Amino acid sequence: MDYTLPIKNESDYEKASERAEELMGAKPGTAGKKELDQLLKALKAYEDDFVNMLRGYSAD
């Protein structure tokens, strides 16, 4: 695993995105599917935080 959770920076985001792409199509009930689900939640959280940060800048 070359990424860390939670995702804290762009480098981690890129690594996690690459890994998620590798795991796409993992079968339900497998370790790969569990890892994919965790990655997708972490990626979404990072993206949401990033968007909120940008909104904060535009409000000024």
Rosetta silent file (secondary structure, phi, psi, omega in degrees, C-alpha in Angstrom):
SEQUENCE: MDYTLPIKNESDYEKASERAEELMGAKPGTAGKKELDQLLKALKAYEDDFVNMLRGYSAD
SCORE:     score description
SCORE:     0.000 S_00000001
   1 L     0.000  116.638 -177.834    0.000    0.000    0.000 S_00000001
   2 L   -98.961    6.739 -178.292    1.653    3.212   -1.213 S_00000001
   3 L  -121.977  164.284  176.932   -1.014    5.587    0.074 S_00000001
   4 L  -121.403  150.058  176.287   -2.133    6.643    3.526 S_00000001
   5 L  -120.285  136.860   -3.404   -5.617    7.038    4.945 S_00000001
   6 L   -69.406  158.345  179.455   -7.005    9.517    5.611 S_00000001
   7 L   -75.074  125.735 -174.454   -5.736   11.254    2.492 S_00000001
   8 L  -116.984  -11.561 -178.223   -3.989   14.454    3.536 S_00000001
   9 L  -152.497  172.355 -175.934   -2.266   15.762    0.423 S_00000001
  10 H   -62.647  -36.377  179.255   -2.236   15.660   -3.362 S_00000001
  11 H   -62.853  -47.001  177.095    0.453   12.979   -3.490 S_00000001
  12 H   -61.908  -38.870  179.769   -1.604   10.619   -1.313 S_00000001
  13 H   -61.393  -46.094  179.926   -4.667   11.469   -3.406 S_00000001
  14 H   -63.201  -43.868  179.717   -2.920   10.523   -6.632 S_00000001
  15 H   -64.678  -42.442  179.611   -1.586    7.261   -5.203 S_00000001
  16 H   -66.400  -37.891  177.688   -4.972    6.329   -3.766 S_00000001
  17 H   -63.223  -43.460  178.618   -6.667    7.153   -7.082 S_00000001
  18 H   -61.977  -43.276 -179.849   -4.248    4.925   -8.969 S_00000001
  19 H   -65.767  -40.195  178.926   -4.823    2.087   -6.529 S_00000001
  20 H   -61.142  -40.280  177.596   -8.600    2.507   -6.771 S_00000001
  21 H   -61.118  -40.089  178.472   -8.355    2.213  -10.548 S_00000001
  22 H   -62.460  -33.341 -174.997   -6.406   -1.030  -10.133 S_00000001
  23 H   -89.865   -7.928 -179.886   -9.128   -2.402   -7.864 S_00000001
  24 L   -55.143  134.739 -179.005  -12.102   -1.451  -10.042 S_00000001
  25 L    90.707    4.489  177.467  -14.111   -4.565  -10.768 S_00000001
  26 L   -61.552  141.637 -177.164  -13.121   -6.302   -7.526 S_00000001
  27 L   -77.652  141.056  177.695  -15.663   -8.942   -6.601 S_00000001
  28 L   -54.322  142.099  177.752  -17.952   -8.406   -3.592 S_00000001
  29 L    87.055   -0.617 -179.785  -16.758  -10.123   -0.441 S_00000001
  30 L   -99.935  162.425  176.562  -13.069   -9.948   -1.380 S_00000001
  31 H   -62.010  -36.171  178.366  -10.268   -8.053    0.310 S_00000001
  32 H   -62.075  -40.165  179.039   -9.872   -6.029   -2.885 S_00000001
  33 H   -67.709  -39.587  178.359  -13.491   -4.886   -2.748 S_00000001
  34 H   -63.873  -44.165  178.151  -13.134   -3.912    0.906 S_00000001
  35 H   -62.795  -42.936  178.825   -9.979   -1.921    0.105 S_00000001
  36 H   -59.857  -45.614  179.428  -11.716   -0.283   -2.859 S_00000001
  37 H   -60.086  -42.676  178.505  -14.670    0.777   -0.709 S_00000001
  38 H   -64.364  -42.319  179.203  -12.319    2.317    1.875 S_00000001
  39 H   -63.259  -44.602 -178.724  -10.384    4.124   -0.829 S_00000001
  40 H   -63.022  -38.625  176.778  -13.491    5.525   -2.466 S_00000001
  41 H   -65.344  -42.277 -179.747  -14.740    6.888    0.868 S_00000001
  42 H   -67.788  -40.568  177.906  -11.348    8.473    1.581 S_00000001
  43 H   -62.699  -43.678  179.496  -11.123    9.951   -1.925 S_00000001
  44 H   -63.067  -42.770  179.600  -14.613   11.433   -1.612 S_00000001
  45 H   -62.396  -42.862  178.361  -13.789   12.934    1.788 S_00000001
  46 H   -63.201  -44.924  179.336  -10.617   14.529    0.406 S_00000001
  47 H   -62.490  -42.767  178.719  -12.487   15.921   -2.600 S_00000001
  48 H   -61.881  -43.715  178.319  -15.260   17.298   -0.383 S_00000001
  49 H   -62.355  -40.661 -179.853  -12.703   18.999    1.879 S_00000001
  50 H   -64.103  -45.202  179.070  -10.943   20.469   -1.153 S_00000001
  51 H   -62.788  -43.070  178.715  -14.182   21.854   -2.602 S_00000001
  52 H   -62.173  -37.514  177.671  -15.137   23.339    0.772 S_00000001
  53 H   -63.783  -44.404  179.474  -11.728   24.981    0.995 S_00000001
  54 H   -64.004  -39.017  177.164  -12.197   26.527   -2.462 S_00000001
  55 H   -62.320  -37.726  178.165  -15.649   27.776   -1.525 S_00000001
  56 H   -62.590  -37.810  178.786  -14.139   29.432    1.519 S_00000001
  57 H   -70.105  -36.406 -177.627  -11.685   31.330   -0.644 S_00000001
  58 H   -75.172  -17.344 -178.511  -14.375   32.514   -3.043 S_00000001
  59 L   -76.935  -17.202 -178.777  -16.500   33.858   -0.180 S_00000001
  60 L   -74.733    0.000    0.000  -13.896   36.527    0.630 S_00000001
